[in-house]
Amino acid sequence: MRGLWAELRRRNVVRMAVAYCALAWLLLQVAALLLPAFGIPGWVLRLLILLAALGFPFALLFAWGYAWTDAGVVREAPGAPEPAESPDAEPVAASIAVLPLVNMSSDREQDYFSDGLSEELLNLLAQVRDLHVAGRTSSFSFKGKPTTIGEIGRALNVANVLEGSVRKSGDRVRITAQLIRVRDDSHLWSQTYDRELTDIFAVQDEIAAAVVGALRLKLLPARQPSHAGHHVPSPEAYNHFLLGRQFLNRATLEGFNRAVGEYRKAVALEPGYAAALAGLALAEAYASDNTDTVEALQAGRARAAEAADRAVACDPRSGESHTARAVLRFAFEQDWSGGEADFGKALECSPGDVMARWQYSRLLAALGRLPEALAQARVATELDPLSAQAWEIASRYQIALGDFESAETSLRRALDIAPEHGRAPVGMGLLHLLRGDSAQAFAWYGRADNDAFRLCGQAMAAYLGGDAASARRMLDELIAEGAHTSAYQVGEGFAWCGQPDEAFAWLQRAIVQRDAGVQYLKYDPALRNLRGDPRYARLLQQVGLPA
């Protein structure tokens, strides 16, 4: 019943019911006063009452099936299941969290190795279609904390937890793993492996197979989680790969640059290493966004695209290779159909891949398919409930769909998880901008971790507050600092500030520069002043987006 009520609220059916009744009552009151004055017979009022009553269910059906957005009326899509709202919610039996393996080596710098093995196991299990696997961000949030298995299970809404330890010494490794049922803290399976480093992938396959067996999942041989058919690297190349992944996960400029270096070393040793090529593609793309010139940015993007194409060519059955190429295709090349095809293959290979889910939601939103985008983002928040990234992504579509209440809830959830999150304040700024609160919008945009978002947002807030001069000054500062990387934000700012000619000029420049912001062109609420201009439709047509 709670789920139905939540869905009625999400689709604005409750709001429609209240609004319809209030409007119908008002109109009937006016009719009751005016009709007798004009000598209109009483049966007309009775007919109006009947029509109002008959129209009520149709209004509710319309609210259930359609949503009003800045892009117009769009068909609603059923939402993904909501994350559990209370500790009493019963998780499905085939659900698991893979905790980071404890590094038992004498060298604490070996954490990257134990974390890397944990992530590899998580990714293997995410290939199993009928298994709910908690995302990396959520599982790794418990690292080093004195949390019980029961608390972890309730927080992540999983029935089972895989934990263990790693001791690496020279060319040998000892891995201990145990699968624990949350309900009664009982051990369903445990095993210790003493192996050479060259056997590390076989151990991962054995652990994944044991988990599947202990959970009594019946899989066809072709569906068993395994490295079979994928490139098995040497210990040296694998070491560089794990370091590259650790640096990439830091999501900082220094991290991206160091990730590029480690992934390049792995690929230099083994040119057919698809996983390293996929990581290199993303690291190159993200690092290029922080270069000083258009030429350097374009060169980095070209290297990223080449690495992604090589990754897919080396291993067409690799979900992470298809995800990397999909991101580059839609975000930087405006190749929407190519990106969608790659996401389809990525999710076929690894249906539990959280990053693939929320990245795919961005592509769907770019195409104007906001209800579908929100459904994918909700899957990501269900799989990774402690991921601030997933909640912030979901809020973007809720804002665009006009569901400000849900958007604020998602953004506050993101900030509760990660108070330092840099993009959630941008969402809060936009939310207050659309609500007409310039002071709150200005303050929230001031907490952004990116100068382009901060300057653009505060310029829009200043303009809303009546300070056009300050708005122009901040946009000029943004142009001086980041014309080659932030053309979209400049265009967005001019659009909000009522300067369409300059807005279209900068948005055109963003298209030419392959600015990642172009993905927001169709549904960005800050561009609402441009939507009635014929030039807006031509921009959409230019980049192949539906009008």
C-alpha positions in Angstrom: 0.0 0.0 0.0 2.9 2.3 0.9 4.4 1.7 -2.5 1.1 2.6 -4.3 0.8 5.8 -2.3 4.4 6.7 -3.2 3.8 6.1 -6.9 0.6 8.2 -6.8 2.6 11.0 -5.3 5.5 10.6 -7.7 3.1 10.8 -10.7 1.3 13.9 -9.2 -2.0 12.1 -9.1 -2.6 13.3 -5.5 -1.8 16.9 -6.5 -4.1 16.6 -9.5 -7.0 15.3 -7.4 -6.7 18.2 -4.9 -6.3 20.8 -7.7 -9.2 19.4 -9.7 -11.5 19.4 -6.8 -10.6 23.0 -5.8 -11.0 24.3 -9.3 -14.3 22.4 -9.9 -15.7 23.7 -6.6 -14.7 27.3 -7.5 -16.2 27.1 -11.0 -19.5 25.6 -9.7 -19.7 28.3 -7.0 -19.4 31.0 -9.7 -21.9 29.2 -11.9 -24.4 28.9 -9.0 -24.2 32.7 -8.5 -24.3 33.8 -12.1 -26.6 31.4 -13.9 -29.9 32.5 -12.2 -28.9 36.2 -12.9 -29.1 35.4 -16.6 -32.3 33.4 -16.4 -30.5 30.1 -17.2 -32.5 27.1 -16.0 -31.4 25.1 -13.0 -30.8 21.9 -15.0 -27.7 23.6 -16.6 -26.0 23.8 -13.2 -26.9 20.1 -12.5 -25.3 19.2 -15.9 -22.1 21.1 -14.9 -22.0 19.2 -11.6 -22.4 15.9 -13.5 -19.7 16.8 -16.0 -17.3 17.8 -13.3 -17.8 14.5 -11.5 -17.4 12.5 -14.8 -14.2 14.5 -15.6 -12.5 13.7 -12.3 -11.4 10.1 -13.1 -10.2 11.2 -16.5 -8.0 13.9 -14.9 -6.5 11.3 -12.5 -5.8 8.9 -15.4 -4.1 11.7 -17.3 -1.9 12.6 -14.3 -1.0 8.9 -14.0 0.0 8.5 -17.6 1.6 11.8 -18.5 3.9 14.4 -16.9 4.2 18.1 -17.7 7.8 19.2 -18.2 9.8 22.1 -19.7 10.0 19.9 -22.8 6.1 19.6 -23.0 3.8 16.8 -22.0 5.7 13.5 -21.9 4.4 10.0 -21.2 5.2 8.8 -17.7 7.2 5.6 -17.2 6.8 3.3 -14.2 9.4 4.1 -11.6 12.0 1.6 -10.5 11.4 0.1 -7.0 12.2 2.6 -4.3 15.0 1.8 -1.8 13.8 0.4 1.5 12.5 3.2 3.7 12.9 1.3 7.0 15.0 -1.4 8.6 11.9 -3.6 8.6 11.8 -4.0 4.8 12.6 -7.6 3.8 15.4 -7.8 1.3 15.2 -10.4 -1.5 17.1 -13.6 -0.8 19.3 -13.3 -3.9 21.0 -10.1 -2.8 24.5 -9.4 -1.6 27.0 -6.8 -0.6 30.7 -7.3 -1.3 32.7 -5.6 1.4 36.3 -4.4 0.8 38.6 -7.3 1.6 40.8 -6.4 4.6 44.5 -5.9 3.7 46.5 -8.2 6.0 49.8 -7.4 4.4 52.5 -5.7 6.4 52.6 -2.9 3.8 49.6 -0.7 4.2 50.2 0.7 0.7 48.8 -2.6 -0.6 45.3 -1.4 0.1 44.8 -0.7 -3.6 45.4 -4.4 -4.2 42.8 -5.6 -1.7 40.3 -3.0 -2.7 40.9 -3.9 -6.4 40.2 -7.6 -5.8 37.0 -6.6 -3.9 35.8 -4.5 -6.8 36.7 -7.3 -9.3 34.5 -9.7 -7.3 31.7 -7.2 -7.1 31.9 -6.7 -10.9 31.9 -10.4 -11.5 28.8 -10.9 -9.4 27.1 -8.0 -11.1 27.1 -10.0 -14.3 24.5 -12.4 -12.7 21.1 -11.2 -13.9 19.0 -12.5 -11.0 21.4 -11.3 -8.3 21.0 -7.9 -6.6 24.5 -6.7 -5.9 25.0 -3.6 -3.8 27.1 -0.9 -5.6 30.7 -0.2 -4.9 30.2 3.2 -3.3 27.7 1.8 -0.7 29.7 -1.4 0.1 33.0 0.5 0.4 31.5 3.1 2.7 31.8 0.6 5.5 35.6 0.2 5.1 37.4 0.5 8.4 34.2 1.1 10.4 33.1 -1.0 13.4 29.8 -1.9 11.8 28.0 -5.2 12.3 26.8 -7.5 9.5 23.3 -6.8 10.5 23.7 -3.1 10.3 25.3 -3.4 6.9 22.5 -5.6 5.7 19.8 -3.3 6.8 21.5 -0.2 5.4 22.0 -1.7 2.0 18.8 -3.9 2.0 20.7 -7.1 1.2 20.2 -10.6 2.6 23.9 -11.7 2.4 27.3 -10.2 2.8 30.7 -11.4 1.4 33.7 -10.4 3.4 37.2 -11.5 3.9 40.9 -10.6 3.8 44.0 -10.6 1.6 47.6 -11.1 2.5 50.1 -10.5 -0.3 53.7 -11.5 0.0 56.0 -11.4 -2.9 54.5 -13.6 -5.7 52.0 -15.3 -3.4 48.7 -14.3 -2.1 46.3 -15.7 0.6 42.6 -14.8 0.2 40.1 -15.7 2.9 36.4 -15.2 2.0 33.2 -16.0 3.8 29.5 -15.5 2.8 27.3 -14.6 5.7 23.5 -14.5 5.9 22.4 -11.3 7.5 19.2 -12.7 9.1 21.0 -14.9 11.6 24.7 -14.0 11.1 25.3 -17.6 9.9 28.1 -18.6 7.6 26.8 -20.1 4.3 30.3 -20.7 2.9 33.9 -19.9 3.6 37.2 -20.8 2.0 40.9 -19.9 2.2 43.1 -19.8 -1.0 46.9 -19.9 -1.0 47.9 -19.2 -4.6 50.5 -17.7 -6.9 49.6 -14.2 -8.1 49.3 -15.7 -11.6 46.2 -17.6 -10.3 44.4 -14.6 -9.0 41.7 -14.6 -11.6 41.0 -18.3 -11.2 40.5 -17.6 -7.4 38.0 -14.8 -8.2 36.1 -17.1 -10.5 36.0 -19.8 -7.8 34.7 -17.4 -5.2 32.0 -16.0 -7.5 30.9 -19.6 -8.4 30.8 -20.5 -4.7 28.6 -17.5 -3.9 26.2 -18.4 -6.8 26.1 -22.0 -5.5 25.6 -21.0 -1.9 22.7 -18.7 -2.9 21.2 -21.6 -4.9 21.0 -19.6 -8.1 20.5 -21.8 -11.1 22.5 -20.4 -14.0 23.2 -21.7 -17.5 26.9 -22.4 -18.1 27.1 -19.4 -20.4 25.7 -17.2 -17.6 28.2 -18.2 -14.9 30.3 -15.2 -13.7 33.8 -15.9 -15.0 36.9 -14.4 -16.6 36.7 -17.2 -19.2 37.0 -15.6 -22.7 38.4 -12.4 -21.3 42.1 -11.3 -21.3 44.0 -12.5 -18.3 46.9 -10.1 -17.6 50.3 -10.8 -16.1 50.7 -9.8 -12.4 52.7 -6.7 -13.4 50.1 -5.4 -15.8 47.3 -6.2 -13.4 49.1 -4.3 -10.7 49.2 -1.2 -12.9 45.5 -1.7 -13.8 44.5 -1.8 -10.1 46.5 1.4 -9.3 44.9 3.1 -12.3 41.4 2.1 -11.1 42.2 3.4 -7.6 43.3 6.8 -9.0 40.4 7.0 -11.3 37.9 6.4 -8.4 39.3 9.4 -6.6 37.6 11.6 -9.3 40.2 14.5 -8.9 42.4 16.1 -11.6 45.5 14.6 -9.9 43.7 11.2 -9.8 42.8 11.3 -13.5 46.3 12.2 -14.5 47.9 9.5 -12.4 45.3 7.0 -13.6 46.3 7.8 -17.2 49.9 7.0 -16.3 49.1 3.7 -14.7 46.7 2.5 -17.4 49.2 3.4 -20.1 51.8 1.2 -18.3 49.4 -1.7 -18.2 48.5 -1.3 -21.9 52.2 -0.9 -22.9 52.9 -4.3 -21.3 49.8 -5.9 -22.8 48.2 -4.0 -25.7 45.1 -6.3 -25.8 44.1 -5.6 -22.1 40.6 -4.4 -22.7 39.8 -3.5 -19.1 42.9 -1.3 -18.9 42.0 0.3 -22.2 38.5 1.1 -21.0 39.9 2.7 -17.9 42.4 4.6 -19.9 39.6 6.0 -22.2 37.7 7.5 -19.2 40.8 8.8 -17.5 42.0 10.5 -20.7 38.6 12.0 -21.3 38.2 13.4 -17.8 41.8 14.7 -17.6 41.3 16.5 -20.9 38.5 18.5 -19.4 41.0 20.4 -17.3 43.5 21.3 -20.0 44.5 24.9 -20.9 43.7 25.0 -24.6 41.1 23.7 -27.1 43.9 21.8 -28.9 44.9 20.0 -25.8 41.3 19.2 -25.0 40.6 17.8 -28.4 43.8 15.8 -28.4 42.9 14.2 -25.1 39.4 13.4 -26.4 40.9 11.8 -29.5 43.2 9.6 -27.4 40.2 8.6 -25.2 38.1 7.6 -28.3 40.9 5.5 -29.7 41.4 3.7 -26.4 37.6 3.0 -26.1 37.4 1.6 -29.6 40.4 -0.6 -29.0 38.8 -1.8 -25.7 35.7 -3.0 -27.5 37.6 -4.5 -30.4 39.8 -6.5 -27.9 36.8 -7.7 -25.9 33.4 -7.3 -27.4 31.9 -9.1 -24.4 33.3 -6.7 -21.8 30.6 -4.5 -20.1 33.1 -2.0 -18.9 34.5 -1.5 -22.4 31.0 -0.8 -23.9 30.2 1.5 -20.9 33.4 3.6 -21.5 32.7 3.9 -25.2 29.1 4.8 -24.6 30.0 7.6 -22.3 32.5 9.1 -24.8 30.0 8.7 -27.6 27.1 10.5 -26.1 28.9 13.0 -23.8 31.6 14.2 -26.2 30.7 13.1 -29.7 26.9 13.6 -29.6 26.5 10.1 -31.1 23.3 9.3 -29.3 22.4 6.1 -31.2 26.0 4.7 -30.9 25.9 5.5 -27.2 22.6 3.8 -26.7 23.7 0.7 -28.6 26.8 0.4 -26.4 24.8 0.9 -23.2 22.5 -1.9 -24.3 25.4 -4.3 -24.7 27.0 -3.1 -21.4 23.8 -3.8 -19.5 23.4 -7.1 -21.2 26.9 -8.2 -20.1 26.5 -6.7 -16.6 22.9 -5.9 -15.6 24.0 -4.9 -12.1 26.6 -2.3 -13.1 25.6 0.8 -11.2 27.7 3.2 -13.2 26.3 1.9 -16.5 22.8 2.5 -15.1 23.2 6.1 -14.1 25.3 7.0 -17.2 22.6 5.5 -19.4 20.1 7.7 -17.6 22.0 10.7 -18.7 21.8 9.6 -22.4 18.0 9.0 -22.0 17.6 12.4 -20.5 19.5 14.0 -23.3 17.1 12.5 -25.7 14.2 14.0 -23.8 13.1 10.6 -22.3 13.0 11.9 -18.8 10.6 9.3 -17.2 12.9 6.5 -18.5 16.0 8.4 -17.3 14.5 8.7 -13.8 13.6 5.0 -13.8 17.2 4.1 -14.6 18.5 6.5 -11.9 16.2 4.9 -9.4 17.6 1.5 -10.2 21.0 3.0 -9.5 19.9 4.4 -6.1 18.4 1.0 -5.2 21.6 -0.8 -6.1 23.8 1.8 -4.5 21.8 3.5 -1.8 24.8 5.2 -0.2 26.0 6.8 -3.5 25.6 10.5 -3.4 26.3 10.5 -7.2 23.3 8.3 -7.9 20.9 10.5 -5.8 22.2 13.7 -7.3 21.7 12.3 -10.8 18.1 11.3 -10.0 17.4 14.9 -8.8 18.3 16.4 -12.2 15.4 14.6 -13.8 13.0 15.3 -11.0 13.8 19.0 -11.3 13.3 18.9 -15.1 10.0 17.0 -14.6 8.8 19.7 -12.2 8.8 17.5 -9.1 10.7 19.9 -6.9 9.7 18.2 -3.6 11.2 14.9 -4.7 14.3 16.6 -6.1 15.0 18.3 -2.8 14.6 15.0 -1.0 17.1 13.4 -3.4 19.6 16.3 -3.1 19.4 16.3 0.7 20.0 12.6 0.7 23.1 13.1 -1.4 24.4 15.8 0.9 23.6 13.6 4.0 25.8 10.9 2.5 28.6 13.2 1.3 28.4 16.8 2.7 31.3 17.8 0.5 29.6 16.7 -2.7 30.3 19.3 -5.3 27.4 18.8 -7.7 24.5 18.5 -5.2 24.8 22.2 -4.3 24.5 23.0 -8.0 21.2 21.1 -8.1 20.1 23.0 -4.9 21.0 26.2 -6.6 18.9 25.4 -9.7 16.0 24.3 -7.5 15.9 27.6 -5.6 16.4 29.5 -8.9 13.3 27.9 -10.3 11.4 28.6 -7.1 12.4 32.3 -7.4 14.6 32.5 -4.4 17.7 34.4 -5.6 19.5 34.6 -2.3 19.3 30.9 -1.6 20.2 30.1 -5.1 23.3 32.4 -4.9 24.4 30.8 -1.7 24.0 27.2 -2.9 25.9 27.9 -6.2 28.7 29.3 -4.1 29.3 25.8 -2.7 29.9 24.2 -6.1 33.3 22.5 -6.6 33.6 23.8 -10.1 34.2 27.4 -11.1 32.1 27.2 -14.2 29.1 26.0 -12.3 29.6 28.5 -9.6 30.0 31.5 -11.8 27.2 30.6 -14.2 24.8 29.8 -11.3 25.6 32.9 -9.3 25.3 35.0 -12.4 21.8 33.6 -13.0 20.9 34.1 -9.3 22.2 37.7 -9.4 20.1 38.4 -12.5 17.0 36.9 -10.8 17.6 39.2 -7.9 17.7 42.3 -10.1 21.5 42.8 -10.3 22.1 42.5 -14.0 25.5 44.3 -13.8 26.9 41.7 -11.4 25.5 38.9 -13.5 27.3 40.2 -16.6 30.5 40.7 -14.6 30.5 37.0 -13.5 29.7 35.8 -17.0 32.6 37.8 -18.3 34.8 36.2 -15.7 33.6 32.8 -16.8 34.4 33.6 -20.4 37.9 34.8 -19.5 38.6 31.6 -17.4 37.0 28.8 -19.4 35.8 29.7 -22.8 37.3 26.5 -24.3 35.8 24.2 -21.6 32.7 25.9 -20.4 31.0 27.3 -23.5 27.7 25.6 -22.5 27.6 27.2 -19.1 28.2 30.6 -20.7 25.3 30.0 -23.1 23.2 28.8 -20.2 23.9 31.9 -18.2 23.1 34.3 -21.1 19.9 32.4 -21.8 18.6 32.8 -18.3 19.7 36.5 -18.2 17.5 37.3 -21.2 20.2 37.7 -23.9 19.2 35.1 -26.5 21.6 36.2 -29.3 24.7 35.7 -27.1 23.2 32.5 -25.6 22.8 31.0 -29.1 26.3 32.0 -30.1 27.8 30.3 -27.1 25.7 27.2 -27.4 26.7 26.9 -31.0 30.3 27.2 -29.8 29.7 24.5 -27.3 28.5 22.2 -30.1 31.6 22.9 -32.2 33.9 22.3 -29.2 32.1 19.0 -28.3 31.2 20.4 -24.9 29.8 17.7 -22.6 27.1 20.2 -21.5 25.4 19.8 -24.9 23.7 16.7 -23.4 21.5 19.0 -21.3 20.4 21.1 -24.3 16.9 19.5 -24.6 15.8 19.4 -21.0 17.8 22.1 -19.1 15.3 24.3 -17.3 17.7 27.2 -17.4 17.2 27.4 -21.2 13.4 27.8 -21.0 13.5 31.3 -22.3 15.0 30.0 -25.6 12.5 27.2 -26.4 10.1 29.4 -28.4 12.9 30.7 -30.6 13.3 28.9 -34.0 17.0 28.9 -33.4 16.5 26.5 -30.5 14.9 23.9 -32.8 17.7 24.3 -35.2 20.3 23.6 -32.5 18.5 20.4 -31.5 18.4 19.4 -35.2 22.1 20.2 -35.6 23.1 17.7 -32.9 20.6 15.1 -33.9 18.2 15.5 -30.9 14.5 15.2 -31.3 12.7 18.6 -31.5 
